Amino acid sequence: MQAAVKTAETYYDSHDADRFYALIWGGEDIHVGLYEAGDSPIREASRKTVAHMASRLTGLKPGARVLDLGAGYGGAARYLAREHGAHVTCLNLSGVENARNTQLTAEQGLSDLIMIDHGAFEDLGYPDASFDIVWSQDAFLHSADRERVLKNAARVLKPGGEIIFTDPMQADIVDDPAALQPVYDRIHLSSLGSFAFYRRTLQALGLEDAGCEAMTGQLRTHYARVREELLTRRGELKGEVSEAYVERMLDGLTNWVKAADEGLLAWGIIHYRKPG
Ligand SMILES: C[S@@+](CC[C@H](N)C(=O)[O-])C[C@H]1O[C@@H](n2cnc3c(N)ncnc32)[C@H](O)[C@@H]1O
């Protein structure tokens, strides 16, 4: 197993990370939200990202086969299944998250539409041309081999199928890459993708641009909002999340907000289509 895959698995399986994301992020989603006002609840803003991404997809019809790469607690999968009748396969590395996904999916009566697989998105075992949509939210940042992830994603897409994802990225041009080190340190990363990298890679794989949206301001708002929530509700986390984790997370979030203000980061939606 690649070191980055093991690092991500250990991190997301840890009690601290699981409790932090469940309690502060809202319990279903772990991704950047869409905010109209900076003080919207994190859970509500996070749901908006899912709904907005879904609204872009032309192939999202009842019975559509969707693959969610790095599915976390499965919030998006349940939305796509419940609201659109999609059949969603969640592929995710964290056994702890998959267990919660299984439980929430059963509680919401969606087990017939959602399958949960344990595994790494660098090694997709699904047959060629088996999905109408490949979906991912804020997960590719963890990979040490994003080209391989996209190559596999393109392989499993049916002709005419769509890939849509968000990712916290670095800006296309960063003069001093060392300035990103504090950003990498928050969740043990070794690099970040960029809009330019993803567009170049998807184009080289023969996919067609279906429209990308840069919304870096939302990343800045989201991390500032999570930091504020963590400070306000710190007392509630006592006994659930270690002090050391909370301190490290507060520092990390401060660094991400600072890097966003300095123009070092990017975030948004990348949407491509496999020629049909
Ligand atoms: C920030 S969370 C996002 C979770 C989910 N997409 C969401 O938006 O709620 C990143 C997710 O990527 C998963 N992940 C990280 N590296 C992975 C890999 N190599 N293969 C599969 N999943 C991975 C983690 O387990 C975690 O659930």
The ligand as a MOL file (V3000), in Angstrom:
LIG
                    3D

  0  0  0     0  0            999 V3000
M  V30 BEGIN CTAB
M  V30 COUNTS 27 29 0 0 0
M  V30 BEGIN ATOM
M  V30 1 C -12.4390 15.1540 3.3820 0
M  V30 2 S -13.0640 13.5230 3.3700 0 CHG=1
M  V30 3 C -14.4260 13.6730 2.2220 0
M  V30 4 C -15.4640 12.6000 2.4100 0
M  V30 5 C -16.6870 12.6910 1.4890 0
M  V30 6 N -16.3070 12.7370 0.0980 0
M  V30 7 C -17.4990 13.8920 1.8270 0
M  V30 8 O -17.4670 14.8580 1.0570 0
M  V30 9 O -18.1750 13.9010 2.8390 0 CHG=-1
M  V30 10 C -11.8570 12.6420 2.4210 0
M  V30 11 C -12.2270 11.1800 2.2490 0
M  V30 12 O -11.3250 10.5650 1.3410 0
M  V30 13 C -11.1220 9.2350 1.7600 0
M  V30 14 N -9.8540 8.7840 1.1560 0
M  V30 15 C -8.6390 9.3540 1.3090 0
M  V30 16 N -7.7270 8.7030 0.5570 0
M  V30 17 C -8.3970 7.7100 -0.0920 0
M  V30 18 C -8.0050 6.6990 -1.0270 0
M  V30 19 N -6.7470 6.5890 -1.4350 0
M  V30 20 N -8.9520 5.8580 -1.4870 0
M  V30 21 C -10.2450 5.9460 -1.0690 0
M  V30 22 N -10.6740 6.8860 -0.1900 0
M  V30 23 C -9.7570 7.7660 0.2950 0
M  V30 24 C -11.1030 9.3060 3.2660 0
M  V30 25 O -11.3880 8.0520 3.8480 0
M  V30 26 C -12.1750 10.3550 3.5250 0
M  V30 27 O -13.4280 9.7510 3.6820 0
M  V30 END ATOM
M  V30 BEGIN BOND
M  V30 1 1 1 2
M  V30 2 1 2 3
M  V30 3 1 2 10
M  V30 4 1 3 4
M  V30 5 1 4 5
M  V30 6 1 5 6
M  V30 7 1 5 7
M  V30 8 2 7 8
M  V30 9 1 7 9
M  V30 10 1 10 11
M  V30 11 1 11 12
M  V30 12 1 11 26
M  V30 13 1 12 13
M  V30 14 1 13 14
M  V30 15 1 13 24
M  V30 16 1 14 15
M  V30 17 1 14 23
M  V30 18 2 15 16
M  V30 19 1 16 17
M  V30 20 1 17 18
M  V30 21 2 17 23
M  V30 22 1 18 19
M  V30 23 2 18 20
M  V30 24 1 20 21
M  V30 25 2 21 22
M  V30 26 1 22 23
M  V30 27 1 24 25
M  V30 28 1 24 26
M  V30 29 1 26 27
M  V30 END BOND
M  V30 END CTAB
M  END
